[in-house]
Amino acid sequence: MMKRSIGFVVLVALWLGIIITGAQTLEFIPSSTVEENNSPQPRPAAAIVKKPAPVLYGIATDSLEIVEGVVERGETLSEILGAYNISPTVVANLVDKARNIFNVRKISADRNYTILHALDSAQTAQYFIYEPSQEEYVIYDLRGELNVLLEKRKVDTVERVISGEIRNSLYMDLVAAGGSPQLVNRFADIYAWRINLNHLQPGDKFKLIYDERVLDGNTIGFGNLKAAYFEQNGKPIYAIRFNEGNNTGYFDQDGKSLKKAFLREPLEFSRISSRYTMNRFHPVQKINKPHLGTDFAAPRGTPIRTVGDGVVLEATFTRGNGYYVKVKHNSTYTTQYLHMSKFAKGIKKGARVQQGQTIGYVGSTGLATGPHLCYRFWKNGKQVDGLKVNLPSANPVEKKYMPAFTALKEEVMQKMETIPVNTTPSDLIATDKEVTSKDA
């Protein structure tokens, strides 16, 4: 009996040993060879890497929650920050602190903002970051003594070239070649007095060299239009940007200015809705009468620019004209701009203005049925059609600057010759090098 018990114990012991040994052996079998074990294996501790906290606007956010938003129309800073446990008293102190850095009154609708708040139940804001433009952002530090910083992003300048041939219109063909509406307008301003841009012919050619402003790989606008070329009926006309000391202008290959003493039109991106005429049916007064001006239809708020240098004679309101500005350019020429929604900052009687300066914004004040600008022009005290009057050109390149201009002209013309017509938007010269000489 005793032997049988011992034999049974021995068998049990041997059986347990086999199980334990097998279990130990399984620890070294790769998981891929164990058909029954399909559960995921834990990562070794050494392989777990904690990602660094994101840094926004130079601020580490490892202990902060990130909230992004857009300023709603009519929304105030107090309303935005009040939702994140910032009291009106703190906001008032912040406004005072920011006054000379970035006035909070300039915070406008449809601009982006970011709030960084604490990871607690109160969600108290630690930072408010507002972006007034793609190039700038304002950091409002809401901690402790409060602080405000205006920061600028690095914007790169790259030189671009585009070219093309007129098939439809200058606007359509230049944009199709890779240009922007702003670039079309700049090109049109330069050539407006030398070429009739409303009567271009198929086959006319254009080439442009200009600066493009790039932020984080994205185009945010263009800088200077350095040079342009337009060929009409086989005859080339160059526009070369050149600086004569305190004055920068565009000159053709002979050194003659392409600029007139006045811009052709006082608005960008607009259309003529009513021309100068001695007999027009007035849409408000319902009678036929002379219309001694040119109407430009444009959206409310469109900037109005003075067509030439001068002094503001009047900046006031009348029942018929609404808000208007009258500018005396010299003893011969005077212009007037009617039906504004408001004046631009600093525009008042006696203020000096420069060609192209914004003096007000399109509206429908006075006798107007909708937003537009009525542009009026006087020559020697008599109202004339501002789009037909023969105006003097600006001065050519001064003799003392001709050597520098000639060198620049040759450089530009050589570069233009290397640009094939119908260059696609991808055919770009990417360089920070200026096309102008250091004298330009």
C-alpha positions as CSV (number, residue, x, y, z in Angstrom):
1,M,0.0,0.0,0.0
2,M,2.8,2.3,0.9
3,K,4.6,1.6,-2.4
4,R,1.5,2.3,-4.3
5,S,1.1,5.7,-2.6
6,I,4.7,6.6,-3.2
7,G,4.4,5.6,-6.8
8,F,1.3,7.8,-7.2
9,V,3.1,10.7,-5.6
10,V,6.0,10.3,-7.9
11,L,3.7,10.2,-11.0
12,V,2.0,13.4,-9.8
13,A,5.3,15.1,-9.2
14,L,6.5,14.1,-12.7
15,W,3.3,15.4,-14.2
16,L,3.5,18.8,-12.4
17,G,7.2,19.1,-13.5
18,I,6.3,18.6,-17.1
19,I,3.6,21.3,-16.9
20,I,5.9,23.8,-15.2
21,T,8.8,23.1,-17.7
22,G,6.4,23.5,-20.6
23,A,5.1,26.8,-19.2
24,Q,8.7,28.1,-18.8
25,T,9.5,27.0,-22.4
26,L,6.5,28.9,-23.8
27,E,7.9,32.2,-22.4
28,F,10.6,32.1,-25.0
29,I,8.4,31.1,-28.0
30,P,7.8,34.1,-30.3
31,S,4.1,35.1,-30.2
32,S,3.8,34.5,-33.9
33,T,4.5,30.8,-33.4
34,V,1.7,30.4,-30.8
35,E,-1.4,29.9,-32.9
36,E,-3.8,30.2,-30.0
37,N,-2.4,33.4,-28.6
38,N,-3.9,36.3,-30.7
39,S,-4.0,39.0,-28.0
40,P,-1.8,42.1,-28.6
41,Q,1.5,42.1,-26.8
42,P,2.4,45.1,-24.6
43,R,5.1,47.5,-26.0
44,P,8.4,47.3,-24.1
45,A,8.7,50.3,-21.8
46,A,11.9,51.4,-23.6
47,A,9.9,51.8,-26.8
48,I,7.2,54.1,-25.4
49,V,8.1,57.7,-26.4
50,K,6.2,60.6,-25.1
51,K,5.6,63.3,-27.7
52,P,6.7,66.8,-26.8
53,A,3.9,69.3,-26.1
54,P,3.1,71.5,-29.1
55,V,4.5,75.0,-29.0
56,L,2.1,77.7,-30.3
57,Y,3.2,81.3,-30.8
58,G,6.3,80.4,-28.8
59,I,4.3,79.2,-25.9
60,A,4.6,75.6,-24.5
61,T,1.1,74.1,-24.2
62,D,1.8,70.9,-22.3
63,S,-0.3,72.1,-19.3
64,L,-2.9,74.1,-21.3
65,E,-6.0,73.5,-23.4
66,I,-6.0,75.0,-26.9
67,V,-9.2,76.7,-28.2
68,E,-9.3,78.2,-31.7
69,G,-12.0,80.6,-32.8
70,V,-13.1,83.4,-35.2
71,V,-14.3,86.8,-34.0
72,E,-18.0,87.1,-34.7
73,R,-19.5,90.3,-36.0
74,G,-20.3,92.6,-33.0
75,E,-18.4,90.4,-30.6
76,T,-16.3,92.1,-28.0
77,L,-13.1,91.1,-26.2
78,S,-15.0,91.1,-22.9
79,E,-17.5,88.6,-24.3
80,I,-14.8,86.3,-25.6
81,L,-12.7,86.3,-22.5
82,G,-15.7,86.3,-20.1
83,A,-16.5,82.8,-21.2
84,Y,-13.0,81.8,-19.9
85,N,-13.2,83.2,-16.4
86,I,-11.6,86.6,-17.1
87,S,-13.4,89.5,-15.3
88,P,-14.4,92.8,-16.9
89,T,-11.9,94.5,-14.6
90,V,-9.0,92.4,-15.9
91,V,-10.2,93.1,-19.5
92,A,-10.2,96.9,-18.8
93,N,-6.7,96.7,-17.4
94,L,-5.6,94.7,-20.4
95,V,-7.1,97.3,-22.8
96,D,-5.1,100.0,-21.0
97,K,-1.9,97.9,-21.1
98,A,-2.3,97.2,-24.9
99,R,-3.2,100.8,-25.9
100,N,0.3,101.7,-27.3
101,I,1.0,98.2,-28.7
102,F,-2.3,97.1,-30.4
103,N,-5.5,98.8,-29.6
104,V,-8.3,96.3,-28.9
105,R,-10.7,98.5,-30.8
106,K,-8.9,97.2,-33.9
107,I,-10.0,93.7,-33.2
108,S,-12.4,93.0,-36.1
109,A,-14.9,90.3,-37.2
110,D,-13.8,87.3,-39.2
111,R,-10.2,87.3,-37.8
112,N,-8.7,84.3,-36.1
113,Y,-7.9,84.0,-32.4
114,T,-6.6,81.3,-30.0
115,I,-7.2,80.9,-26.3
116,L,-4.9,78.8,-24.1
117,H,-6.7,78.0,-20.8
118,A,-5.8,76.0,-17.7
119,L,-6.7,72.3,-17.4
120,D,-9.1,72.7,-14.6
121,S,-12.9,73.1,-14.1
122,A,-12.8,76.9,-14.3
123,Q,-10.9,76.8,-17.6
124,T,-9.3,80.2,-16.8
125,A,-7.7,81.7,-19.9
126,Q,-3.9,82.1,-19.6
127,Y,-3.3,83.6,-23.0
128,F,-5.4,85.3,-25.7
129,I,-3.7,85.4,-29.2
130,Y,-5.3,87.5,-31.9
131,E,-4.2,87.6,-35.6
132,P,-4.9,91.0,-37.2
133,S,-3.3,89.8,-40.4
134,Q,-1.4,86.8,-41.8
135,E,1.9,88.5,-41.0
136,E,1.2,89.6,-37.4
137,Y,-0.2,88.2,-34.1
138,V,-0.8,89.8,-30.7
139,I,-0.2,87.8,-27.5
140,Y,-2.2,89.0,-24.6
141,D,-0.6,87.3,-21.5
142,L,-3.4,87.2,-18.9
143,R,-1.3,85.9,-16.1
144,G,-0.1,88.0,-13.1
145,E,0.7,91.6,-14.1
146,L,-0.7,91.2,-17.7
147,N,1.5,91.7,-20.7
148,V,0.9,92.4,-24.4
149,L,3.3,91.6,-27.3
150,L,3.0,92.3,-31.0
151,E,4.9,89.7,-33.0
152,K,5.7,89.6,-36.8
153,R,6.1,86.3,-38.7
154,K,8.9,86.0,-41.1
155,V,7.8,86.8,-44.7
156,D,10.0,85.7,-47.5
157,T,10.2,87.6,-50.8
158,V,10.7,85.6,-54.0
159,E,11.0,86.9,-57.5
160,R,8.4,85.7,-59.9
161,V,7.9,86.0,-63.7
162,I,4.7,85.5,-65.7
163,S,3.9,86.1,-69.4
164,G,1.2,85.5,-71.8
165,E,-0.7,86.5,-74.9
166,I,-4.0,88.4,-75.1
167,R,-6.8,86.1,-76.2
168,N,-9.8,87.4,-74.2
169,S,-9.0,90.4,-72.0
170,L,-6.0,91.7,-70.0
171,Y,-7.7,90.7,-66.8
172,M,-8.6,87.1,-67.8
173,D,-5.3,86.4,-69.6
174,L,-3.1,87.8,-66.9
175,V,-4.9,85.9,-64.2
176,A,-4.8,82.8,-66.3
177,A,-1.1,83.2,-66.6
178,G,-0.7,83.1,-62.8
179,G,-1.3,86.7,-61.8
180,S,-3.7,88.1,-59.2
181,P,-6.4,90.8,-59.6
182,Q,-4.1,93.2,-57.6
183,L,-1.3,92.6,-60.1
184,V,-3.6,93.2,-63.0
185,N,-4.6,96.5,-61.5
186,R,-1.0,97.6,-60.9
187,F,-0.1,96.7,-64.5
188,A,-3.1,98.6,-65.7
189,D,-2.2,101.7,-63.7
190,I,1.3,101.7,-65.1
191,Y,0.2,101.4,-68.7
192,A,-3.1,103.2,-68.5
193,W,-1.9,106.4,-70.2
194,R,0.3,104.8,-72.8
195,I,-2.0,102.0,-74.1
196,N,-5.8,101.9,-74.5
197,L,-6.4,98.8,-72.4
198,N,-10.0,98.5,-73.5
199,H,-9.0,98.0,-77.1
200,L,-6.3,95.3,-76.9
201,Q,-5.9,93.0,-79.8
202,P,-5.5,89.2,-79.8
203,G,-1.8,88.5,-80.1
204,D,-0.6,91.4,-77.9
205,K,2.0,90.1,-75.5
206,F,2.9,90.8,-71.9
207,K,5.7,89.8,-69.5
208,L,6.0,90.8,-65.8
209,I,8.8,90.5,-63.2
210,Y,7.5,91.0,-59.7
211,D,8.0,90.2,-56.0
212,E,5.8,87.7,-54.3
213,R,5.4,87.6,-50.6
214,V,5.4,84.1,-49.1
215,L,4.6,82.9,-45.5
216,D,5.1,79.3,-44.5
217,G,5.1,78.3,-48.1
218,N,1.9,80.1,-49.0
219,T,1.5,83.2,-51.1
220,I,0.0,86.1,-49.1
221,G,0.4,88.9,-51.7
222,F,2.8,90.6,-54.0
223,G,5.3,93.3,-53.5
224,N,6.9,95.5,-56.1
225,L,6.1,95.1,-59.8
226,K,9.8,95.4,-60.8
227,A,9.5,95.5,-64.5
228,A,6.9,94.9,-67.3
229,Y,6.8,94.4,-71.0
230,F,3.9,94.9,-73.4
231,E,4.0,94.3,-77.1
232,Q,1.3,95.8,-79.2
233,N,1.3,95.6,-83.0
234,G,4.9,94.3,-82.8
235,K,6.0,97.4,-80.9
236,P,7.4,96.8,-77.3
237,I,6.9,99.2,-74.5
238,Y,8.9,98.5,-71.3
239,A,8.0,99.7,-67.8
240,I,11.1,99.7,-65.6
241,R,10.8,100.6,-62.0
242,F,13.5,103.1,-61.1
243,N,14.3,105.2,-58.1
244,E,15.5,108.8,-58.6
245,G,16.6,109.5,-55.1
246,N,13.3,110.4,-53.3
247,N,11.0,109.4,-56.2
248,T,10.3,106.0,-57.6
249,G,8.5,105.7,-60.9
250,Y,8.1,103.6,-64.1
251,F,10.0,104.5,-67.2
252,D,10.0,103.1,-70.8
253,Q,13.2,102.0,-72.6
254,D,13.9,105.7,-73.6
255,G,13.7,107.0,-70.0
256,K,10.3,108.6,-70.5
257,S,7.8,108.3,-67.6
258,L,4.8,106.1,-68.1
259,K,3.0,108.0,-65.4
260,K,0.7,111.0,-65.9
261,A,0.2,113.6,-63.4
262,F,-3.0,111.8,-62.5
263,L,-4.3,108.2,-62.3
264,R,-6.8,107.2,-64.9
265,E,-9.5,106.1,-62.3
266,P,-10.1,106.7,-58.6
267,L,-11.1,103.1,-57.8
268,E,-9.6,99.7,-58.2
269,F,-11.7,96.7,-59.5
270,S,-14.8,98.8,-60.5
271,R,-16.9,99.3,-63.5
272,I,-18.3,102.5,-65.0
273,S,-22.1,102.7,-64.5
274,S,-22.7,106.2,-65.9
275,R,-20.5,108.4,-68.0
276,Y,-20.0,112.2,-68.3
277,T,-22.9,113.5,-70.4
278,M,-24.9,116.7,-70.9
279,N,-28.2,114.8,-70.8
280,R,-29.0,112.0,-68.4
281,F,-32.2,110.9,-66.7
282,H,-31.5,111.3,-62.9
283,P,-32.5,108.1,-61.1
284,V,-33.6,110.0,-57.9
285,Q,-34.9,113.3,-59.2
286,K,-36.6,111.6,-62.2
287,I,-35.6,114.4,-64.6
288,N,-33.2,114.8,-67.5
289,K,-30.2,116.9,-66.6
290,P,-26.4,117.1,-67.3
291,H,-24.2,114.5,-65.4
292,L,-20.9,116.3,-65.2
293,G,-19.0,113.3,-63.7
294,T,-18.3,109.6,-64.1
295,D,-20.1,107.1,-61.8
296,F,-18.1,104.0,-60.7
297,A,-20.2,101.1,-59.3
298,A,-18.4,99.4,-56.4
299,P,-19.3,97.6,-53.1
300,R,-19.8,99.7,-50.1
301,G,-16.5,100.3,-48.3
302,T,-14.3,100.1,-51.3
303,P,-11.3,102.4,-50.8
304,I,-11.4,105.7,-52.9
305,R,-8.0,107.0,-53.9
306,T,-7.1,110.5,-55.0
307,V,-5.9,110.6,-58.6
308,G,-3.1,113.1,-57.9
309,D,-1.1,114.9,-55.3
310,G,-2.8,117.9,-53.8
311,V,-4.5,119.7,-50.9
312,V,-8.0,118.9,-49.6
313,L,-10.3,121.9,-50.3
314,E,-13.4,120.4,-48.8
315,A,-14.3,117.3,-46.8
316,T,-17.9,117.7,-45.7
317,F,-21.5,116.7,-46.2
318,T,-24.3,118.1,-48.3
319,R,-27.8,116.8,-49.1
320,G,-27.1,116.1,-52.7
321,N,-23.4,115.0,-52.6
322,G,-23.5,113.2,-49.3
323,Y,-20.1,112.9,-47.8
324,Y,-17.5,114.1,-50.3
325,V,-13.9,115.3,-50.7
326,K,-12.6,118.0,-53.1
327,V,-8.9,118.1,-53.9
328,K,-7.0,121.0,-55.5
329,H,-4.0,119.5,-57.4
330,N,-2.5,122.7,-58.8
331,S,-3.7,126.0,-60.4
332,T,-5.2,124.0,-63.3
333,Y,-6.7,120.8,-62.0
334,T,-9.3,120.0,-59.2
335,T,-11.1,116.7,-58.5
336,Q,-14.1,115.8,-56.4
337,Y,-15.3,112.4,-55.0
338,L,-19.0,112.1,-54.0
339,H,-21.4,109.8,-52.0
340,M,-18.8,108.4,-49.6
341,S,-19.8,106.3,-46.7
342,K,-17.0,108.0,-44.6
343,F,-13.7,109.8,-44.9
344,A,-10.4,108.1,-44.4
345,K,-8.4,108.9,-41.3
346,G,-6.8,112.3,-41.4
347,I,-8.8,113.6,-44.4
348,K,-10.0,117.1,-43.6
349,K,-9.8,120.6,-45.1
350,G,-6.1,121.6,-45.6
351,A,-4.7,118.0,-45.5
352,R,-2.0,117.2,-48.1
353,V,-2.6,114.0,-50.1
354,Q,-0.5,112.0,-52.5
355,Q,-1.5,110.2,-55.7
356,G,-3.1,106.9,-54.9
357,Q,-3.8,107.7,-51.2
358,T,-7.1,106.5,-49.8
359,I,-9.2,109.5,-49.0
360,G,-12.6,107.8,-48.3
361,Y,-14.8,104.8,-48.9
362,V,-17.6,104.1,-51.3
363,G,-21.1,104.6,-50.0
364,S,-24.6,105.8,-51.0
365,T,-25.0,109.1,-49.1
366,G,-26.8,112.0,-50.6
367,L,-28.9,111.6,-53.8
368,A,-27.8,108.0,-54.6
369,T,-29.8,104.9,-55.2
370,G,-27.0,102.5,-54.4
371,P,-23.3,102.4,-53.4
372,H,-21.1,104.1,-56.1
373,L,-18.6,106.9,-56.5
374,C,-19.3,110.0,-58.6
375,Y,-16.0,111.3,-59.8
376,R,-15.8,114.9,-61.0
377,F,-12.9,116.8,-62.7
378,W,-12.2,120.5,-63.3
379,K,-9.7,122.0,-65.7
380,N,-9.1,125.7,-65.5
381,G,-12.3,126.1,-63.5
382,K,-14.5,124.2,-65.9
383,Q,-15.9,120.7,-65.4
384,V,-14.7,118.3,-68.0
385,D,-14.7,114.5,-68.6
386,G,-11.9,113.2,-66.4
387,L,-11.5,110.1,-68.6
388,K,-11.0,112.1,-71.8
389,V,-9.0,115.1,-70.7
390,N,-5.5,115.3,-72.1
391,L,-3.2,115.3,-69.1
392,P,0.5,116.1,-68.9
393,S,3.1,113.3,-68.3
394,A,5.4,113.2,-65.4
395,N,9.0,114.1,-65.9
396,P,11.5,111.7,-67.6
397,V,14.6,110.3,-65.9
398,E,16.9,113.2,-64.8
399,K,20.2,113.4,-66.7
400,K,22.2,112.8,-63.6
401,Y,20.5,109.4,-63.1
402,M,20.7,108.3,-66.7
403,P,23.9,106.2,-66.4
404,A,22.3,104.1,-63.5
405,F,19.0,103.9,-65.4
406,T,20.8,102.7,-68.6
407,A,22.6,99.9,-66.7
408,L,19.3,98.8,-65.1
409,K,17.5,98.9,-68.4
410,E,20.0,96.6,-70.1
411,E,19.8,94.2,-67.2
412,V,16.0,94.1,-67.3
413,M,15.8,93.8,-71.1
414,Q,18.2,90.9,-71.0
415,K,16.1,89.1,-68.4
416,M,12.9,89.8,-70.4
417,E,14.4,88.2,-73.5
418,T,14.9,84.9,-71.5
419,I,11.2,84.8,-70.6
420,P,9.2,82.8,-73.2
421,V,5.6,84.0,-73.9
422,N,2.9,81.8,-72.4
423,T,4.9,80.9,-69.4
424,T,2.7,78.8,-67.1
425,P,2.3,79.6,-63.4
426,S,4.8,76.8,-62.5
427,D,7.6,78.4,-64.6
428,L,8.9,80.7,-61.8
429,I,12.2,82.3,-60.9
430,A,12.6,81.6,-57.2
431,T,15.2,84.0,-55.8
432,D,15.6,86.7,-53.3
433,K,17.8,88.7,-55.6
434,E,16.5,92.1,-56.7
435,V,16.1,92.7,-60.4
436,T,17.0,96.3,-59.8
437,S,20.5,97.7,-59.2
438,K,21.5,99.1,-55.9
439,D,21.1,102.6,-57.4
440,A,17.5,101.8,-58.4
